[in-house]
Amino acid sequence: MTLTDDSADYAPTQIMAELFKTKGFDGVGYRRSLGPGHNVALFDITAAKQRSCFLLEAKKVTYKFLETGRPYLFH
């Protein structure tokens, strides 16, 4: 989440996570939004054991912009 993200965009995700938690799930796994790989969100950190840990440093971030097909006109 960045400073420009709207927290309302995450409401559906939060609702689903709460549902999974109440149904007894230990956590959820999901694809990363920036780059390849997966993330895991644990509802109870004692439900898993850490096997390894490492720190990543971002060397480059790129963005690709595409027109949405809906032009905005200003007068």
VOPAGU-2260 file (C-alpha; in pm, 1 decimal, decimal comma):
REM VOPAGU-2260
SITE   aa  ch    i         X         Y         Z
SITE  MET   A    0       0,0       0,0       0,0
SITE  THR   A    1     131,2     344,8     -84,5
SITE  LEU   A    2      37,3     687,9      41,9
SITE  THR   A    3    -175,0     742,9    -268,9
SITE  ASP   A    4    -371,8     417,5    -234,4
SITE  ASP   A    5    -732,4     449,1    -123,9
SITE  SER   A    6    -796,7     227,5     178,5
SITE  ALA   A    7   -1147,7     161,9      43,3
SITE  ASP   A    8    -983,9     -34,3    -239,9
SITE  TYR   A    9    -871,2    -289,7      18,1
SITE  ALA   A   10   -1211,7    -332,5     189,4
SITE  PRO   A   11   -1317,7    -639,4     -15,6
SITE  THR   A   12    -983,9    -806,5      58,5
SITE  GLN   A   13   -1017,1    -732,7     429,8
SITE  ILE   A   14   -1372,1    -871,1     435,7
SITE  MET   A   15   -1261,6   -1193,8     266,5
SITE  ALA   A   16    -963,8   -1229,2     501,2
SITE  GLU   A   17   -1192,8   -1190,7     803,4
SITE  LEU   A   18   -1426,6   -1455,2     659,4
SITE  PHE   A   19   -1138,9   -1701,2     608,5
SITE  LYS   A   20   -1015,9   -1631,0     961,2
SITE  THR   A   21   -1357,9   -1697,8    1114,7
SITE  LYS   A   22   -1378,9   -2024,5     915,6
SITE  GLY   A   23   -1060,0   -2147,3    1083,6
SITE  PHE   A   24    -801,9   -2081,6     812,4
SITE  ASP   A   25    -447,3   -2015,1     936,6
SITE  GLY   A   26    -383,3   -1760,3     662,5
SITE  VAL   A   27    -402,6   -1686,2     291,9
SITE  GLY   A   28    -152,3   -1695,0       8,3
SITE  TYR   A   29    -165,4   -1458,6    -287,1
SITE  ARG   A   30      38,4   -1351,4    -589,3
SITE  ARG   A   31     259,7   -1048,5    -549,2
SITE  SER   A   32     137,8    -733,1    -720,8
SITE  LEU   A   33     492,4    -611,9    -795,1
SITE  GLY   A   34     693,1    -883,2    -963,6
SITE  PRO   A   35     689,4   -1260,8    -960,0
SITE  GLY   A   36     628,7   -1470,8    -651,8
SITE  HIS   A   37     376,7   -1510,6    -375,4
SITE  ASN   A   38     307,0   -1363,1     -33,2
SITE  VAL   A   39     145,5   -1523,3     270,8
SITE  ALA   A   40     -65,1   -1343,8     528,4
SITE  LEU   A   41     -92,6   -1540,2     852,5
SITE  PHE   A   42    -379,5   -1483,9    1092,9
SITE  ASP   A   43    -180,8   -1659,4    1366,4
SITE  ILE   A   44     199,6   -1639,1    1336,0
SITE  THR   A   45     237,9   -1956,4    1544,3
SITE  ALA   A   46      64,6   -2151,1    1262,2
SITE  ALA   A   47     390,4   -2162,8    1061,6
SITE  LYS   A   48     761,3   -2196,1    1125,3
SITE  GLN   A   49    1013,8   -1964,1     961,4
SITE  ARG   A   50    1260,9   -2155,0     744,6
SITE  SER   A   51    1461,7   -1866,4     606,9
SITE  CYS   A   52    1468,2   -1491,1     601,4
SITE  PHE   A   53    1633,3   -1237,0     374,8
SITE  LEU   A   54    1610,5    -869,7     295,7
SITE  LEU   A   55    1555,2    -745,6     -59,4
SITE  GLU   A   56    1665,4    -406,1    -183,9
SITE  ALA   A   57    1466,7    -247,5    -468,0
SITE  LYS   A   58    1709,2    -154,8    -745,0
SITE  LYS   A   59    1460,3     -50,2   -1010,0
SITE  VAL   A   60    1088,2      17,0   -1035,3
SITE  THR   A   61     918,3      67,0   -1369,9
SITE  TYR   A   62     565,4     161,1   -1463,6
SITE  LYS   A   63     381,3     107,2   -1788,8
SITE  PHE   A   64      89,3     338,7   -1862,9
SITE  LEU   A   65    -191,4     254,9   -2102,6
SITE  GLU   A   66    -477,0     476,7   -2212,5
SITE  THR   A   67    -808,8     362,1   -2071,1
SITE  GLY   A   68   -1004,2     461,6   -2380,2
SITE  ARG   A   69   -1197,7     718,5   -2177,4
SITE  PRO   A   70   -1047,9    1061,4   -2251,1
SITE  TYR   A   71   -1102,6    1344,8   -2008,1
SITE  LEU   A   72   -1157,4    1689,8   -2153,8
SITE  PHE   A   73   -1086,5    2008,0   -1958,4
SITE  HIS   A   74   -1223,3    2347,1   -2058,2
